[in-house]
Amino acid sequence: MKAFRVATVVLVLLFSVIIGWISYWNENDIMPVYGDSDGEKNGFVYVKAEESEDGYSTIYVPSGENIRILTLTDPQVKYPFNNYETLYGASNEDTYVFVERLVKAADPDLVVITGDIVMSQFTNNLKYLKRWANLFEELDVYWAPTFGNHDSEFTIGSGKIAENLGLGQSDEERVIEVLSQYPHCFAEYGDAGENAGGGNYFINIRNADGGLIYTLTMTDTVNGLLNKYLRYHTPEQTAWYERHIREINAAEYGTDSEIRIKNMMFTHVPLPEVFTAYEAWENGDGSVSVAYGYVLEGSAKSAGFEKSTMFDKIKELGATTSVFFGHNHHNDARVIYDGVDLVFVQHSGLAHYYRMMADSREKTLDMTDIYRYGDARGGTLITIESDTSYTIEQFLAKDNIRYDDIKIDYEKVRNDLEEKGWVIIDESGEE
């Protein structure tokens, strides 16, 4: 009997490898489509770090123009073996269409994705990431990705091992090696060093004469032992951020100058202060304001958050005016706390949970939030003026793109699960 069990396990594993391999190489296999960009678009000049004079990726803005940045988060296309379509009406293909339409409608000068671009623990992440990169090449739009907790987790070895198997995820170094080959992608591994992850880098925004307008900081979600759920910026990342803020400021204004540069930070996991601030606002604290949106999930008491010191460093240096993040799919609040914008980017996909939570063991689907707060998927549009003033606004799918043909049919999801014996929690929070 024991031998039979062992043989069964071996056969199941072998079958999984074969299916994964077939899926990886045959299902919508995506070959690289490298663009032929000359680094210019609409008068903007785009220079990657390796080609710039100071080692920082740089975008030069035409005189008298502003720069529009469309920020997206958590599109999270995933491996083919999942039940998200049943539970949430979710679709990878609709997600690609969704993002393409958003980008075309917003017509941004830069797209930033704050992590969880993919969720593909079982099949290799590069296949999905290449498709994203190809999309931006075809759109002729420059983009800057950051790592979320799902973009490079459960890696098998390193380098090309997982890529050749078609199973497990490639590590960050290999992912950035591939993405950085695309002319429109600003991805860099960065120099943050050990315990800081990869994908930490800066992009400088300058006017046509070379004067600095703003800096943009991209930070990784650092690897844990088995996955990427540390949920806080490590001390090494905070030190890296401070070092570069001081170096850029010194190069611009002199080594003895106080910090005068302006900065925006893009990351995946939110800073814990956003939860503290939102709760204070709900309790009537007049020192905190909420420009729009809701915080419906997450807590400052989550594991690891007590170790986060990034916000303290942001306050100390005084350069960073705004921090943008995702991770908690239900949330989309813009909270102004201690003079800093803490912004949950609008959820930007149709391939994962959003304001609905399923419990497969209990066979329940809680739809309270989607009924109560609605579908506010889309992106967050940032406009930076030449004088460093800026605006932040919701760029909602329902208001800006053709949406009826791809949006999720919530009543169908509900009815299909009810027919299978599931209990649906309704808009009042009751069964």
C-alpha positions as CSV (number, residue, x, y, z in Angstrom):
1,M,0.0,0.0,0.0
2,K,2.8,2.4,0.9
3,A,4.5,1.7,-2.5
4,F,1.2,2.4,-4.2
5,R,0.9,5.8,-2.5
6,V,4.5,6.7,-3.4
7,A,3.9,5.7,-7.0
8,T,0.7,7.7,-7.1
9,V,2.5,10.8,-5.8
10,V,5.2,10.4,-8.4
11,L,2.7,10.0,-11.2
12,V,0.8,13.1,-10.1
13,L,4.0,15.2,-9.9
14,L,5.1,13.9,-13.3
15,F,1.7,14.7,-14.8
16,S,1.9,18.2,-13.3
17,V,5.3,18.8,-14.9
18,I,4.1,17.6,-18.3
19,I,1.0,19.7,-18.2
20,G,2.9,22.8,-17.0
21,W,5.5,22.3,-19.7
22,I,2.8,22.0,-22.4
23,S,1.0,25.0,-21.1
24,Y,4.1,27.1,-20.9
25,W,5.3,26.5,-24.4
26,N,2.0,26.1,-26.3
27,E,-0.7,28.3,-24.6
28,N,-0.4,31.8,-26.0
29,D,3.4,31.5,-26.1
30,I,4.8,35.0,-26.2
31,M,8.0,35.8,-28.1
32,P,9.8,39.1,-27.4
33,V,8.7,42.0,-29.6
34,Y,11.5,44.6,-29.1
35,G,10.4,48.0,-30.3
36,D,12.6,50.4,-32.3
37,S,12.0,53.4,-30.2
38,D,14.5,56.3,-30.8
39,G,13.9,57.5,-27.2
40,E,11.5,60.3,-28.2
41,K,7.8,60.7,-28.2
42,N,5.7,63.8,-28.5
43,G,8.7,65.9,-27.8
44,F,9.6,64.0,-24.6
45,V,13.1,62.4,-24.5
46,Y,13.5,59.1,-22.6
47,V,17.0,58.0,-21.5
48,K,17.7,54.8,-19.7
49,A,20.1,54.7,-16.8
50,E,22.9,53.0,-18.7
51,E,22.8,55.7,-21.3
52,S,22.5,58.8,-19.1
53,E,25.3,61.0,-17.9
54,D,24.6,60.7,-14.2
55,G,23.5,57.0,-14.1
56,Y,19.8,57.7,-13.5
57,S,17.0,57.0,-16.0
58,T,15.8,60.4,-17.1
59,I,12.7,61.8,-18.9
60,Y,13.1,65.3,-20.4
61,V,9.9,67.2,-20.6
62,P,9.4,69.8,-23.4
63,S,9.3,73.5,-22.4
64,G,5.9,74.6,-21.1
65,E,4.6,71.0,-20.9
66,N,3.6,68.9,-17.9
67,I,4.1,65.1,-17.5
68,R,1.2,62.7,-17.0
69,I,1.9,59.5,-15.2
70,L,-0.7,56.7,-15.2
71,T,-0.2,54.5,-12.2
72,L,-1.6,51.0,-12.2
73,T,-1.5,48.2,-9.6
74,D,-2.2,44.5,-9.2
75,P,-3.3,43.4,-12.7
76,Q,-2.1,40.0,-11.4
77,V,-2.6,37.7,-14.4
78,K,-2.1,34.2,-13.3
79,Y,-1.3,30.5,-14.0
80,P,-3.9,28.6,-15.9
81,F,-4.8,26.2,-13.1
82,N,-7.0,28.4,-10.9
83,N,-10.6,28.9,-9.9
84,Y,-10.7,32.7,-9.9
85,E,-13.0,32.9,-13.0
86,T,-15.5,30.8,-11.1
87,L,-15.2,32.7,-7.8
88,Y,-14.7,36.2,-9.0
89,G,-15.6,36.3,-12.8
90,A,-11.9,37.0,-13.3
91,S,-10.0,36.7,-16.7
92,N,-6.4,37.2,-17.8
93,E,-7.5,38.1,-21.3
94,D,-9.9,40.7,-20.1
95,T,-7.2,42.2,-17.9
96,Y,-4.8,42.7,-20.9
97,V,-7.7,44.4,-22.8
98,F,-8.6,46.4,-19.7
99,V,-5.1,47.8,-19.3
100,E,-4.6,48.5,-23.0
101,R,-7.8,50.5,-23.1
102,L,-6.9,52.5,-19.9
103,V,-3.5,53.4,-21.3
104,K,-4.9,54.5,-24.7
105,A,-7.6,56.6,-23.0
106,A,-5.3,58.3,-20.5
107,D,-2.5,58.8,-23.1
108,P,0.2,59.1,-20.4
109,D,3.8,60.1,-20.8
110,L,4.8,57.2,-18.4
111,V,3.0,54.2,-16.9
112,V,4.1,53.0,-13.5
113,I,2.8,49.6,-12.2
114,T,3.1,49.2,-8.5
115,G,3.6,45.5,-8.4
116,D,1.8,42.1,-8.7
117,I,1.9,42.4,-12.4
118,V,1.6,38.6,-12.4
119,M,0.7,35.8,-10.1
120,S,2.1,32.6,-11.5
121,Q,3.6,30.4,-8.9
122,F,3.2,27.2,-10.9
123,T,4.0,28.3,-14.4
124,N,6.9,30.6,-15.1
125,N,6.5,34.3,-14.6
126,L,8.5,35.4,-17.6
127,K,5.9,34.3,-20.1
128,Y,3.3,36.6,-18.6
129,L,5.8,39.5,-18.0
130,K,6.9,39.3,-21.7
131,R,3.3,39.7,-22.8
132,W,3.1,42.9,-20.6
133,A,6.3,44.2,-22.1
134,N,5.2,43.5,-25.6
135,L,1.9,45.3,-25.0
136,F,3.8,48.5,-24.0
137,E,6.1,48.1,-27.0
138,E,3.0,47.9,-29.3
139,L,1.5,50.9,-27.5
140,D,4.7,52.9,-27.8
141,V,4.5,53.8,-24.1
142,Y,7.3,53.9,-21.6
143,W,6.7,52.1,-18.3
144,A,8.4,51.5,-15.0
145,P,7.5,48.3,-13.1
146,T,8.1,47.6,-9.4
147,F,8.1,44.2,-7.8
148,G,5.1,43.0,-5.7
149,N,5.0,40.0,-3.5
150,H,3.7,37.8,-6.4
151,D,6.0,38.9,-9.2
152,S,9.0,36.7,-8.3
153,E,8.0,34.3,-5.6
154,F,8.7,30.5,-5.2
155,T,11.7,30.7,-7.5
156,I,13.3,27.5,-8.7
157,G,17.0,28.0,-8.6
158,S,18.0,31.1,-10.5
159,G,18.7,32.4,-14.0
160,K,17.1,30.3,-16.7
161,I,16.3,27.1,-14.8
162,A,12.6,27.9,-14.1
163,E,12.3,29.5,-17.6
164,N,13.5,26.3,-19.3
165,L,11.3,24.1,-17.1
166,G,8.2,26.3,-17.6
167,L,7.5,25.8,-13.9
168,G,8.2,28.0,-10.9
169,Q,9.2,31.6,-11.1
170,S,12.4,33.1,-12.3
171,D,14.3,35.3,-9.8
172,E,14.3,39.1,-9.8
173,E,17.7,39.3,-11.5
174,R,16.6,37.2,-14.4
175,V,13.3,39.0,-14.7
176,I,15.0,42.4,-14.9
177,E,17.6,41.1,-17.3
178,V,14.7,40.2,-19.7
179,L,12.5,43.2,-19.1
180,S,15.3,45.7,-19.4
181,Q,15.9,44.5,-23.0
182,Y,12.7,46.1,-24.1
183,P,13.3,49.7,-25.2
184,H,10.2,51.1,-23.5
185,C,10.9,49.5,-20.1
186,F,12.8,51.4,-17.4
187,A,13.3,48.3,-15.1
188,E,16.6,48.2,-13.2
189,Y,18.0,45.9,-10.6
190,G,19.5,48.8,-8.7
191,D,22.3,49.1,-6.2
192,A,20.5,48.8,-2.9
193,G,22.5,45.7,-2.0
194,E,21.8,42.7,0.3
195,N,18.5,42.5,2.1
196,A,17.0,45.2,-0.1
197,G,15.8,43.1,-3.1
198,G,16.1,44.0,-6.7
199,G,14.1,46.6,-8.7
200,N,15.0,49.6,-6.6
201,Y,15.7,52.5,-8.9
202,F,15.2,56.2,-9.6
203,I,13.8,58.0,-12.6
204,N,14.6,61.8,-12.8
205,I,12.1,64.1,-14.5
206,R,13.9,67.1,-16.1
207,N,12.9,70.1,-18.2
208,A,14.3,70.5,-21.7
209,D,17.2,72.6,-20.3
210,G,18.2,69.8,-17.9
211,G,16.8,71.4,-14.8
212,L,15.4,68.8,-12.3
213,I,11.6,68.9,-11.8
214,Y,11.0,65.7,-9.8
215,T,12.5,62.4,-9.0
216,L,10.6,59.1,-8.9
217,T,11.6,56.2,-6.6
218,M,10.7,52.6,-7.3
219,T,11.1,50.1,-4.5
220,D,10.9,46.3,-4.3
221,T,8.9,44.1,-2.0
222,V,11.8,42.3,-0.4
223,N,12.1,38.5,-0.5
224,G,11.2,36.5,2.6
225,L,12.6,33.0,3.2
226,L,9.7,31.3,1.4
227,N,7.8,34.1,-0.2
228,K,7.6,37.9,-0.5
229,Y,5.3,38.8,2.4
230,L,7.7,40.8,4.7
231,R,5.3,43.7,4.3
232,Y,7.7,46.5,5.2
233,H,10.7,48.3,3.7
234,T,13.9,46.9,5.1
235,P,16.5,49.1,6.8
236,E,18.7,48.6,3.8
237,Q,16.1,49.9,1.5
238,T,15.5,53.0,3.7
239,A,19.3,53.6,3.7
240,W,19.4,53.3,-0.1
241,Y,16.5,55.7,-0.5
242,E,18.2,58.3,1.8
243,R,21.6,57.9,0.0
244,H,20.2,58.6,-3.4
245,I,18.0,61.5,-2.3
246,R,21.0,63.1,-0.8
247,E,23.2,62.4,-3.8
248,I,20.7,63.7,-6.3
249,N,20.1,66.8,-4.2
250,A,23.9,67.4,-3.9
251,A,24.4,67.1,-7.6
252,E,21.6,69.6,-8.3
253,Y,22.1,72.1,-5.5
254,G,25.6,71.5,-4.0
255,T,26.9,69.3,-1.2
256,D,26.1,71.9,1.5
257,S,22.6,72.5,0.4
258,E,19.5,71.5,2.4
259,I,17.3,69.0,0.6
260,R,15.3,70.9,-2.0
261,I,14.4,68.2,-4.6
262,K,10.9,66.8,-4.9
263,N,10.2,63.1,-5.0
264,M,7.4,60.6,-5.5
265,M,7.7,57.0,-4.3
266,F,6.1,54.0,-5.9
267,T,6.0,50.7,-4.1
268,H,3.7,47.7,-3.7
269,V,3.0,47.1,0.0
270,P,1.6,50.2,1.6
271,L,3.3,52.1,4.4
272,P,1.5,51.2,7.6
273,E,0.9,54.9,8.4
274,V,-1.9,55.0,5.8
275,F,-4.0,52.7,8.0
276,T,-3.2,54.6,11.1
277,A,-4.1,57.9,9.4
278,Y,-7.3,56.7,7.8
279,E,-8.5,55.3,11.1
280,A,-7.7,58.6,12.8
281,W,-9.7,60.4,10.1
282,E,-12.7,58.1,10.6
283,N,-12.5,59.0,14.3
284,G,-12.7,62.7,13.5
285,D,-9.0,63.7,13.6
286,G,-8.9,67.0,11.8
287,S,-5.2,66.8,11.1
288,V,-5.8,64.0,8.6
289,S,-7.8,64.4,5.4
290,V,-9.1,62.0,2.8
291,A,-9.4,63.3,-0.7
292,Y,-11.3,60.3,-2.0
293,G,-11.8,56.6,-1.7
294,Y,-11.9,54.0,1.0
295,V,-9.6,51.8,3.1
296,L,-11.6,48.5,3.4
297,E,-8.9,46.0,4.2
298,G,-5.5,45.8,5.8
299,S,-4.1,47.0,9.1
300,A,-1.1,48.8,10.6
301,K,-0.9,45.8,12.9
302,S,0.0,43.4,10.1
303,A,3.1,41.3,10.6
304,G,6.3,43.2,10.1
305,F,4.8,46.6,9.8
306,E,6.1,47.6,13.3
307,K,9.6,47.4,11.7
308,S,8.9,49.9,9.0
309,T,10.8,53.2,9.3
310,M,10.4,54.5,5.7
311,F,7.8,57.1,6.6
312,D,10.0,58.4,9.4
313,K,12.8,58.9,6.9
314,I,10.5,60.5,4.4
315,K,9.5,63.0,7.1
316,E,13.1,63.6,8.1
317,L,14.3,64.3,4.6
318,G,11.3,66.3,3.4
319,A,11.7,65.4,-0.3
320,T,8.9,62.9,-0.8
321,T,5.5,64.5,-1.3
322,S,3.6,61.3,-2.3
323,V,3.7,57.6,-1.9
324,F,1.7,55.3,-4.2
325,F,1.0,51.6,-3.5
326,G,-1.4,48.7,-4.0
327,H,-1.4,45.2,-2.5
328,N,-4.8,45.6,-0.7
329,H,-7.1,45.2,-3.7
330,H,-10.2,46.6,-2.0
331,N,-8.6,50.0,-1.1
332,D,-8.4,53.2,-3.2
333,A,-8.1,56.0,-0.7
334,R,-5.9,59.1,-1.0
335,V,-5.0,60.1,2.5
336,I,-3.1,63.3,3.3
337,Y,-1.1,62.7,6.5
338,D,1.6,65.0,7.9
339,G,1.7,66.7,4.6
340,V,2.4,63.6,2.6
341,D,-0.1,62.0,0.1
342,L,-0.5,58.3,0.9
343,V,-2.3,56.8,-2.1
344,F,-3.8,53.4,-2.8
345,V,-3.8,53.2,-6.6
346,Q,-7.1,52.1,-8.2
347,H,-7.2,48.3,-8.7
348,S,-6.1,47.7,-12.3
349,G,-7.1,44.2,-13.3
350,L,-9.9,41.8,-13.9
351,A,-8.0,38.6,-13.0
352,H,-8.1,38.5,-9.2
353,Y,-10.3,39.3,-6.2
354,Y,-11.7,42.8,-5.8
355,R,-14.2,43.9,-3.2
356,M,-15.3,40.3,-3.0
357,M,-13.8,37.5,-0.8
358,A,-14.4,33.8,-1.2
359,D,-14.0,31.1,1.4
360,S,-13.7,27.8,-0.5
361,R,-13.8,25.7,2.7
362,E,-16.9,27.3,4.0
363,K,-18.4,27.8,0.5
364,T,-19.2,31.5,1.1
365,L,-18.7,34.6,-1.0
366,D,-18.9,37.9,0.7
367,M,-20.0,40.5,-1.9
368,T,-20.7,43.2,0.7
369,D,-18.0,45.6,-0.5
370,I,-18.7,45.4,-4.2
371,Y,-22.4,46.1,-3.7
372,R,-21.7,48.9,-1.1
373,Y,-18.8,50.7,-2.7
374,G,-19.0,49.7,-6.3
375,D,-16.5,48.9,-9.0
376,A,-13.8,51.6,-9.0
377,R,-11.2,49.8,-11.0
378,G,-8.9,51.8,-13.2
379,G,-5.7,53.7,-12.6
380,T,-4.5,56.8,-10.7
381,L,-3.4,59.7,-12.9
382,I,-0.7,62.0,-11.7
383,T,0.1,65.3,-13.4
384,I,3.3,67.1,-12.5
385,E,3.8,70.7,-13.6
386,S,7.1,72.3,-14.4
387,D,6.9,74.3,-11.2
388,T,6.7,70.9,-9.2
389,S,3.0,71.4,-8.3
390,Y,1.0,68.2,-9.0
391,T,-2.5,66.8,-9.1
392,I,-3.6,63.2,-8.3
393,E,-7.0,61.9,-9.6
394,Q,-8.9,58.7,-10.0
395,F,-9.0,57.5,-13.6
396,L,-11.9,55.0,-13.5
397,A,-12.6,52.4,-16.1
398,K,-16.3,53.0,-15.9
399,D,-15.9,56.7,-16.8
400,N,-13.1,56.5,-19.4
401,I,-13.1,53.3,-21.4
402,R,-15.4,50.9,-23.2
403,Y,-16.1,48.6,-20.3
404,D,-19.5,46.8,-20.6
405,D,-18.0,44.0,-22.7
406,I,-15.3,43.1,-20.3
407,K,-16.5,44.1,-16.8
408,I,-17.4,41.4,-14.4
409,D,-21.0,40.2,-14.3
410,Y,-21.5,40.1,-10.5
411,E,-25.0,38.7,-10.6
412,K,-23.8,35.8,-12.8
413,V,-21.0,35.0,-10.4
414,R,-23.5,35.1,-7.6
415,N,-26.1,32.9,-9.4
416,D,-23.5,30.4,-10.6
417,L,-22.1,29.9,-7.1
418,E,-25.6,29.7,-5.5
419,E,-26.4,26.9,-7.9
420,K,-23.4,25.1,-6.6
421,G,-24.6,25.4,-3.0
422,W,-22.6,28.4,-2.0
423,V,-23.9,31.0,0.5
424,I,-23.6,34.6,-0.7
425,I,-23.2,37.4,1.8
426,D,-25.4,40.3,0.5
427,E,-25.0,44.0,0.4
428,S,-26.3,44.4,3.9
429,G,-23.6,42.2,5.3
430,E,-26.1,39.5,6.1
431,E,-26.7,36.0,4.5
